[in-house]
Amino acid sequence: QVQLVESGGGLVQAGGSLRLSCAASGRTFSTYNMGWFRRAPGKEREFVAAIRWSGGSTYYADSVKGRFTISRDNAKNTVYLQMNSLKPEDTAVYYCAADRDYRRSLSPHNYVYDYWGQGTQVTVSS
């Protein structure tokens, strides 16, 4: 079992930056592909970014490509989401998620992820 705890959310003006962190418990974090998702008010949860267990490859939603960067530090059992040039439409609860199948290609589909954090609120004011 893996527990995921997000942090780093908050209120920021449009054009600003935030860095989200997701700390994982357990010794198997380094074998999990990790993803970030978000849910805006009144909308479905959507994929944001994913990173391979090794950190060797990443995958982004078109809406955040060039603005957001996903990274990980396996020694610290932590995955990060650096968010720059934030827009009001980035306002959402952000969740990290873990996929236990390290052989799987990075996926934007929430049903392949086995573990989820509780989320952290990001609000971008215009």
One Martini backbone bead per residue (centre of mass of N, CA, C, O) as a GRO file, in nm:
protein
  126
    1GLN     BB    1   0.097   0.035   0.021
    2VAL     BB    2   0.022   0.376  -0.078
    3GLN     BB    3   0.095   0.708   0.021
    4LEU     BB    4  -0.040   1.030  -0.076
    5VAL     BB    5   0.097   1.374  -0.047
    6GLU     BB    6  -0.004   1.687  -0.104
    7SER     BB    7   0.157   2.006  -0.194
    8GLY     BB    8   0.158   2.375  -0.273
    9GLY     BB    9  -0.087   2.508  -0.276
   10GLY     BB   10  -0.290   2.801  -0.396
   11LEU     BB   11  -0.271   3.150  -0.439
   12VAL     BB   12  -0.256   3.304  -0.770
   13GLN     BB   13  -0.158   3.488  -1.019
   14ALA     BB   14  -0.156   3.553  -1.321
   15GLY     BB   15   0.167   3.429  -1.430
   16GLY     BB   16   0.242   3.253  -1.217
   17SER     BB   17   0.380   3.031  -0.958
   18LEU     BB   18   0.404   2.672  -0.883
   19ARG     BB   19   0.486   2.400  -0.646
   20LEU     BB   20   0.428   2.070  -0.645
   21SER     BB   21   0.388   1.802  -0.406
   22CYS     BB   22   0.458   1.436  -0.370
   23ALA     BB   23   0.439   1.220  -0.105
   24ALA     BB   24   0.571   0.892  -0.044
   25SER     BB   25   0.522   0.591   0.071
   26GLY     BB   26   0.752   0.362   0.075
   27ARG     BB   27   0.984   0.143  -0.122
   28THR     BB   28   0.828   0.154  -0.431
   29PHE     BB   29   0.831   0.429  -0.578
   30SER     BB   30   1.068   0.378  -0.798
   31THR     BB   31   0.847   0.175  -0.964
   32TYR     BB   32   0.660   0.419  -1.028
   33ASN     BB   33   0.438   0.565  -1.204
   34MET     BB   34   0.352   0.914  -1.243
   35GLY     BB   35   0.074   1.142  -1.172
   36TRP     BB   36  -0.120   1.425  -1.287
   37PHE     BB   37  -0.423   1.575  -1.178
   38ARG     BB   38  -0.749   1.742  -1.243
   39ARG     BB   39  -1.027   1.939  -1.083
   40ALA     BB   40  -1.273   2.126  -1.183
   41PRO     BB   41  -1.539   2.294  -1.149
   42GLY     BB   42  -1.778   2.089  -1.304
   43LYS     BB   43  -1.557   1.872  -1.378
   44GLU     BB   44  -1.357   1.652  -1.494
   45ARG     BB   45  -1.105   1.461  -1.462
   46GLU     BB   46  -0.765   1.546  -1.558
   47PHE     BB   47  -0.491   1.533  -1.733
   48VAL     BB   48  -0.143   1.651  -1.707
   49ALA     BB   49   0.094   1.439  -1.599
   50ALA     BB   50   0.390   1.223  -1.659
   51ILE     BB   51   0.621   0.973  -1.508
   52ARG     BB   52   0.866   0.775  -1.502
   53TRP     BB   53   1.027   0.584  -1.274
   54SER     BB   54   1.317   0.702  -1.384
   55GLY     BB   55   1.263   0.992  -1.541
   56GLY     BB   56   1.306   0.942  -1.868
   57SER     BB   57   0.993   1.021  -1.901
   58THR     BB   58   0.732   1.228  -2.047
   59TYR     BB   59   0.385   1.362  -2.010
   60TYR     BB   60   0.148   1.589  -2.173
   61ALA     BB   61  -0.079   1.805  -2.183
   62ASP     BB   62  -0.156   2.047  -2.404
   63SER     BB   63  -0.248   2.269  -2.188
   64VAL     BB   64   0.069   2.249  -2.040
   65LYS     BB   65   0.262   2.269  -2.249
   66GLY     BB   66   0.548   2.469  -2.156
   67ARG     BB   67   0.456   2.525  -1.835
   68PHE     BB   68   0.493   2.237  -1.730
   69THR     BB   69   0.680   2.030  -1.479
   70ILE     BB   70   0.788   1.706  -1.437
   71SER     BB   71   0.923   1.543  -1.140
   72ARG     BB   72   1.181   1.345  -0.959
   73ASP     BB   73   1.273   1.193  -0.627
   74ASN     BB   74   1.359   0.886  -0.518
   75ALA     BB   75   1.511   0.953  -0.250
   76LYS     BB   76   1.230   1.125  -0.154
   77ASN     BB   77   0.956   1.025  -0.255
   78THR     BB   78   0.912   1.251  -0.500
   79VAL     BB   79   0.681   1.458  -0.674
   80TYR     BB   80   0.660   1.713  -0.928
   81LEU     BB   81   0.496   2.044  -1.007
   82GLN     BB   82   0.576   2.283  -1.232
   83MET     BB   83   0.407   2.606  -1.245
   84ASN     BB   84   0.371   2.819  -1.518
   85SER     BB   85   0.189   3.053  -1.646
   86LEU     BB   86  -0.072   3.098  -1.507
   87LYS     BB   87  -0.422   3.029  -1.527
   88PRO     BB   88  -0.748   3.035  -1.451
   89GLU     BB   89  -0.792   2.742  -1.591
   90ASP     BB   90  -0.602   2.600  -1.358
   91THR     BB   91  -0.821   2.578  -1.171
   92ALA     BB   92  -0.785   2.330  -0.908
   93VAL     BB   93  -0.763   2.005  -0.814
   94TYR     BB   94  -0.467   1.835  -0.727
   95TYR     BB   95  -0.342   1.510  -0.829
   96CYS     BB   96  -0.181   1.227  -0.733
   97ALA     BB   97  -0.041   0.925  -0.897
   98ALA     BB   98  -0.008   0.557  -0.902
   99ASP     BB   99   0.170   0.314  -1.102
  100ARG     BB  100   0.270  -0.021  -1.062
  101ASP     BB  101   0.326  -0.054  -1.377
  102TYR     BB  102   0.640  -0.016  -1.512
  103ARG     BB  103   0.576  -0.135  -1.811
  104ARG     BB  104   0.401   0.087  -1.867
  105SER     BB  105   0.294   0.327  -2.033
  106LEU     BB  106   0.221   0.631  -2.035
  107SER     BB  107  -0.085   0.764  -1.885
  108PRO     BB  108  -0.408   0.951  -1.909
  109HIS     BB  109  -0.557   0.726  -1.746
  110ASN     BB  110  -0.706   0.688  -1.440
  111TYR     BB  111  -0.754   0.362  -1.432
  112VAL     BB  112  -0.433   0.283  -1.401
  113TYR     BB  113  -0.438   0.399  -1.123
  114ASP     BB  114  -0.395   0.295  -0.777
  115TYR     BB  115  -0.305   0.571  -0.645
  116TRP     BB  116  -0.421   0.845  -0.424
  117GLY     BB  117  -0.461   1.151  -0.337
  118GLN     BB  118  -0.636   1.429  -0.184
  119GLY     BB  119  -0.529   1.700  -0.264
  120THR     BB  120  -0.474   2.036  -0.413
  121GLN     BB  121  -0.531   2.371  -0.416
  122VAL     BB  122  -0.572   2.575  -0.715
  123THR     BB  123  -0.562   2.938  -0.751
  124VAL     BB  124  -0.637   3.161  -1.026
  125SER     BB  125  -0.611   3.492  -1.074
  126SER     BB  126  -0.705   3.777  -1.288
   0.00000   0.00000   0.00000
